[in-house]
């Protein structure tokens, strides 16, 4: 076997292809060998309540910011006004649908009016089936005994979505028509979407305090990028021939935008609205960590007391809301697509009459909900929440009593077979040894530019004073990623080779991706209790759908002629998978590993709520204890640094694998 010549990309010389696996094996072997002799030295251990000088300086800076709110011009004339506007926006929507307001003991629109408005919107923008689902979904909030909490979540989501779209769609249009702005905004969007969601929360509370304002800003930061990206994509996808035809007819740039680009991109923009709504709902529940109102706060309180029944009840309401909002916006997108293909409706008069009837009926029911108590306050005798909570608690006890042996086997296998060895190796190694190993991995898998970025990230972890906690988090992340890739390869290959399996499994994966991260914790907490394995399992459930889809798409992308040739040569199924399909889908598998890492890392803070410790716990503790705020902020930065380092290495490795795969063909 001969070595392939070294290639050059972007002026940076890289190692030959063939010895890479051997080099990585050699690096790991050398690491373990050196660890045996130097373990326990220079590990930068730091106690849970212990602070470094940097953390103390951050605490002092936080106090300075807190004390300058009423005299600093930046706060007086900008931050305070923004906070006031956002608080008032959320409060106004709450006054309409969830909280007593305007001197009334009940909101302006009662439960019957809200259900009717939501159902009418689903009927007018979607179809009858989605309208029935919407009516049942909204009614279930009251049946679960969580009407006010659900409306608080919906109010915060609606406020954040409106602001996100007001910002995102114009910026997306600008990026779609202006190449320079598109190149400028793309790295910013990459950074915003790569950063774990919880990291937004801590610094925002410094400026906007805890409450709806910080939650809304965090949600906008998380939810606006999909609107910008997808809108820009829709604008850019308009065919040049169509634009040339408009220009030849004398249309100005503004006329082309208003009469050609936006109407043709409407279907894609609605997809962006759907993604923005789902991202906002996800972040709104997470923002309960900074006192955002709604269902997320109920889930967090239940998790803190290990009340699985209450957590499941609120989590079920979150899932129902996510499904309803997703189905309504998806149906609206399909309706726009259908009308675009069919042209103008054949009987516009009948449609107008139907719309008028729906609006009239909606107006009547909204008036009733505003006027009469029975239509304003959801009937308490219809509350099924206590039965749901008791049933889930009973099921949890049964599982813990009868399946403890099986869950214990899995927990011990993960703990003693994967987590403890990884953690001992990472936390027991001196910082300089870890740095050398990570830099060696970056050099072998990527290029010199990524090595420099990795070195800067490692230096930042040392400076932040959270090296030990970062290594514990990295160990859990690596273990969870290994499990994600086991599932990703197994199910991805299965789906990629079978259309029937793909049709059965993909809807479940889609549903899994629409659920907010908190929801995953509830059943897993019932199975394993508050342990590190609970956090790892939740991260695996959260990240596995992305990895499975990417691997499945990679397997489907393998050339049928290559598969036919291997079959004709006598290869069996196992040989086809291991010798043909997986090697040829190597770039997709590498990308799946990278995305799995990022998604797992995004669950770090959630894991901190259920026993994961390390950086996740530091961030959560920083929210609740003022003396640990500096450490919590530093932990948030450390999570970002870990994410950037891992993302750069894995993304470059995926690009390299893709280039080599195309070169081999």
VODO-22412 format. One record per residue (C-alpha): residue in one letter; x, y, z. Coordinates in steps of 0.1 Angstrom, whole numbers, plus 5000, padded with zeros to 4 digits. Each point is the difference from the previous one (the first is absolute). Layout:
REM residues N
AXYZ ...
REM end
This chain:
REM residues 665
X500050005000 X501550334990 X499450345014 X497950264981 X501850324993 X499450285024 X497450254988 X499850375004 X496850195009 X500050385005 X503850015001 X500149765030 X501849674995 X498349705015 X501149655008 X499649704976 X496749825002 X501049655007 X501850025034 X497450215017 X498349725019 X503449875011 X501150345011 X496850055021 X500649665016 X503650095007 X498950335016 X497549825023 X502549735009 X502650265009 X497550195020 X499049705021 X503749915005 X501050355012 X496850025022 X501149695019 X503050195013 X498750365004 X496449955010 X498750255026 X502650274992 X499150354988 X496349924996 X498850345013 X497449865024 X497550255013 X497349945027 X496450064994 X499950335020 X503650094994 X500650304978 X503050124980 X501250364999 X498450034965 X496649885014 X500350265028 X500850284975 X496949894979 X497950025032 X501350355007 X499350104964 X496549865004 X499550215031 X501250314982 X497549934972 X497249955025 X500850335018 X500250204968 X496549934987 X498650325012 X502850244991 X501849864970 X498850154967 X500249674982 X497649855024 X497950315005 X499450074963 X500349664984 X499949685021 X497350125024 X497850114971 X500549674982 X499249805032 X496950215006 X498849964964 X500549625001 X498449965034 X497050214989 X499749804968 X499949675018 X497750145027 X497650134974 X499749654983 X499649855035 X497250255007 X498249884969 X500149635006 X501449895034 X500150255028 X497350225018 X500350354985 X498450344994 X498249975033 X498449664991 X500449695021 X500749804967 X501950074968 X498450194971 X499449684980 X499049695020 X500849644992 X497149964976 X501150304979 X503649894999 X499149654989 X497750154973 X502550254987 X502749734998 X497649764983 X498950264975 X503650094991 X500749634995 X497049974978 X500650314979 X503849944996 X500049625000 X497149764997 X497249835019 X502249725014 X502550255014 X497250215014 X498649705019 X503549925013 X500450365011 X496750015019 X500849675018 X503550125008 X499050335015 X497249845019 X502549755014 X501950285018 X496950065021 X499449635005 X503549965013 X499450285026 X502650224983 X498050264981 X501650315015 X503549864998 X499449894964 X498750344990 X503050175017 X502349784979 X498050084969 X500050375008 X503850015004 X500449794968 X497850224980 X501750325011 X503449854993 X498949874966 X498650334989 X503250185009 X502249734984 X498050024968 X500150385000 X503849985002 X500649674981 X497950044969 X501450354990 X503649895007 X499349674980 X498750214971 X503150225002 X502349695001 X498149854971 X500650304977 X503450125012 X502949764998 X502350215021 X497550025029 X499449624996 X503749935004 X500150235030 X497049865019 X500649634993 X502949965026 X497950185026 X497049774994 X502449705001 X501350125034 X496550065014 X498749664989 X503249815012 X500050165035 X498049785025 X496750175008 X500550035037 X503250214996 X497850294988 X498250025033 X502750095026 X501550314983 X496550134991 X498950005036 X502850245007 X498450264978 X496349924999 X499749835034 X498049685004 X496549994986 X498150034967 X502450264985 X503149785003 X498049704989 X498750184969 X503450134990 X501549655004 X497249854980 X500450264972 X503749934998 X499349634997 X496950024977 X501050274976 X502849824981 X497749744984 X497750294987 X503050184986 X501649704984 X496949854984 X498750334988 X503350074983 X500049664985 X496450054986 X501050344985 X503149854984 X498149704986 X497950224977 X501049904964 X502250264982 X497849964969 X497050135020 X502050305012 X501350074965 X496450004987 X498950245027 X503050234992 X499449994963 X496450135007 X501550305018 X499649905036 X502250185025 X501949825028 X497250075025 X497349884976 X502049684993 X500249945038 X496350075007 X498549854969 X502349714991 X502549905027 X497850015031 X496949834984 X502149724985 X501949965033 X496850005021 X500049625004 X503649995013 X499450305023 X497149815016 X502449715007 X502350265017 X497050115021 X499449645010 X503649955011 X500050335018 X496949905020 X501449675009 X503350155011 X498250275020 X497949745019 X503149795007 X501850315014 X497150135019 X499749695021 X503850005006 X499850375010 X498149905031 X503549975016 X499950385000 X496550035013 X498150004967 X496349935007 X498349694987 X500349624998 X503850005001 X499950145036 X497649725010 X502449744985 X503050145018 X498350015033 X498949644996 X503549904989 X501650175031 X497749795022 X500249694979 X496250024995 X499849794968 X496250014999 X499850384999 X502950034976 X498449754976 X496750195002 X501650334991 X502349834974 X496949844984 X498550354996 X503250134984 X500149714975 X496350064991 X500750374994 X503149924979 X498049754979 X497150244995 X502250304990 X502049784977 X497049854983 X498350334995 X503050174984 X500949704979 X496449984987 X500150374992 X503249944980 X498449714981 X496950214993 X502150274985 X501849744979 X496749864987 X498550344992 X503350104982 X499749694978 X496350024994 X499950384993 X496950205010 X497249825017 X497149914977 X497350135024 X501450305019 X496550115011 X499349675018 X503450025018 X499350365011 X496649895013 X501649725020 X502750235014 X497350255010 X498049725018 X503049885019 X501050355011 X496450085010 X499749695021 X503450075016 X499050355009 X496849875017 X502049745021 X502750265009 X497350235012 X498549735022 X503449925014 X500550375009 X496550035016 X499249685018 X502049835027 X499249654988 X501550084966 X503050195015 X501249775028 X500749644991 X497749785021 X501949865030 X497949685000 X501549914966 X503650005015 X501649664992 X503450115011 X500049845034 X499149664984 X502850044975 X502550085027 X498949715023 X500149764970 X503550114990 X501249985036 X498649655003 X501649904967 X503350145011 X499949805033 X499149694981 X502950054975 X502450065028 X498849705019 X499849754971 X502550134975 X502750105024 X502149704990 X499950094963 X500550375005 X502849925025 X501849794974 X499850284974 X501150265026 X502949795012 X501149924964 X500050374991 X501650115033 X502749735004 X500549914964 X500250354984 X499550295023 X502349925029 X503049914977 X499650314979 X499650225030 X503049855018 X502150054969 X498950354994 X499950135036 X503149825011 X502250124972 X502050325004 X498750294981 X503150014977 X499549634991 X496450064990 X500950304980 X502749814981 X497649714993 X497250234988 X502450204978 X501349674985 X496449904992 X499450334984 X503249974979 X499249654988 X496350064993 X500050364988 X502750264991 X502350265014 X497350275002 X497849775022 X503049925021 X500550375007 X496350045009 X500249695023 X503150145017 X498250335007 X496949815014 X502249785023 X501850315013 X496650175007 X498949695020 X503150035022 X499550385004 X496349955010 X501149795029 X497549714992 X502449754985 X498949715022 X496350064995 X500650044963 X501649664999 X497149845019 X497650164975 X502249894971 X500049645013 X496249995002 X499850164966 X502349744984 X498149715016 X496650144989 X501450054965 X501349644998 X496549885009 X498450254975 X502249864972 X499249645009 X496350084996 X500750234970 X501949734980 X497749725010 X496750184992 X501550214973 X501249704980 X496649835006 X498150304988 X502350064971 X499649654987 X496249975004 X497450244989 X497449845022 X502250045031 X500750364990 X496250074998 X499449855034 X503050155019 X500350354985 X496750145014 X501249895035 X503350184994 X498250314988 X497850005031 X503149965022 X501650304985 X496950225006 X500049935037 X501750245024 X503049855019 X498350005034 X497549754988 X502649734995 X501050025036 X496749905015 X499649644990 X503849945003 X500050155035 X497349755009 X502249714987 X503450095014 X499450275027 X502350305003 X503349864987 X502750074974 X498549724979 X496650194999 X501850304985 X501949794975 X496849814990 X498150334995 X502850144979 X500049684979 X496350024994 X500350364990 X502949964976 X499349654985 X497350124975 X502450234982 X502849744998 X497649734988 X498650234972 X503450104988 X501349644999 X496849894982 X500450274974 X503649914995 X499249634995 X497350094975 X502450224981 X502449714993 X500149924963 X497649714991 X502549884974 X502649955027 X497649805021 X499049804969 X503649934992 X500849885035 X496949785000 X501049854966 X503449925015 X498349795027 X500050245030 X497549925027 X498050265019 X502650055027 X502750044974 X497950254980 X499550215031 X503549995014 X502149994968 X497950224976 X497250215015 X501550125033 X503550084984 X498350194971 X497750185025 X503050095022 X499550384996 X496449975012 X501049785030 X502750265009 X497550284997 X497549805022 X502749965027 X500750384999 X496450095002 X499449745027 X502850165021 X498550354997 X496549885009 X501349805030 X501950305012 X496850214997 X498549775027 X502850065025 X498150265021 X496849794999 X502149715013 X501250225028 X496450005014 X500049635004 X503449905014 X502450064971 X502050255020 X503150184985 X499450304977 X496249944998 X499750025038 X502350315001 X497750184975 X496849915020 X501650095033 X501050334985 X496350084994 X499049935036 X502950115021 X501550354996 X503449915014 X500349744973 X498950234971 X503650054988 X500649635000 X496749944981 X500950264974 X503549854996 X498449654997 X497750134972 X503050134981 X501849675006 X497149814984 X500250244970 X503749944997 X499649625002 X497350034973 X502150214977 X503049775004 X498149684994 X498050154971 X503050134982 X501849665002 X497149794990 X498750244972 X503550014984 X500449625004 X496649964982 X501050234972 X503249824996 X498249664999 X497650144974 X502950134978 X501849665003 X496849814991 X499450214969 X503749974991 X499849625003 X497049994976 
REM end
